[in-house]
Amino acid sequence: MYPGPAKYRLERSNTIIGNPLMEQLYTVQEVSNILKVGYRSVLQQINTGKLSAYLVAHSYRIPESSVMKYLDTNKVIRAAK
């Protein structure tokens, strides 16, 4: 249930500040541009469960936290020789 306008404020971009449920959602195309990979690569990561997404009106929406979690779990740490 939405607690009302008194608890949250809007920025110029019309995003709600202070509400953890209203994080930025990206399309598959936007995530592919952010990660500099192909559109099908992002779909493959969603289908294998490596990248979580919501299905909204027959298209995927990927939360910003999912993109950040995906990057953290795929970070490569090399040991010094």
N, C-alpha and C positions, 0 to 999 in steps of 0.2 A: 504494500500500500504506500502510495506517495504521501510523505509527511506534510506536504504543503510548501508554499513558496517562502515562508519565513525562515526555514532552516537552510536553504540553499540560495546561492546567488548566481546570476548568469554573467559570463564574460561576454566580450564583444562578439566572439565567434559562436555565441548561443550554446556553449557547452555548460553543463551544470557543474559547479565547483563544490567540493565537499561531499559528494555522493559517490561512494565507492562502487555502486552498482552501475553507474553511468560512465564507464570508461570508454575511451576511444575505440571504435570498431572500424576495421579495415576490410576492404574487398580483397579478393584473391589477386586482382591486378595490382592493387596498391601494395600488398605484401611482396609480390614478385618484383615490383620496382624498388621497394625498400631494401630487399635482400639481394637485388641484382641477379635474380635467377628467372627461369622461365615460368610461365603461367602453369604449365602442366606439372612442373616440379613442386609447386606449392600445393596443387591438388593431390599429388602423390603423397606428400607429407601429411595432409589432412586424412586421406584414405587409410594410411598405415597407422594413424594415431599418434604420430610424432608432433603434430601441430593441431591443437584443439580449435574448434570453430563452431559457430552456431549456424543452423540452416534457417534462413529467413526468406520467405517468399521465393523459394526455389533457387536461392543463391547463398553462398557462404559469407559469413561475417566473422572476422577473426579479431578477438580482443587484443589490445596492445600488450597486456600481460602475457598472453600466449606466445606472442612473437618474442618477447624478452626472455621468457622461460625456454623457448626453443633455442635461442642464441646461447643462453647459459649452459644448456645441456650439451650443446655441440661445440663448445669452446675447446680448442686444441691447446694443450699445455705441453710444450717440448722441454725435455730435460737438457741441461747444458752438457756438452761433451767434454 
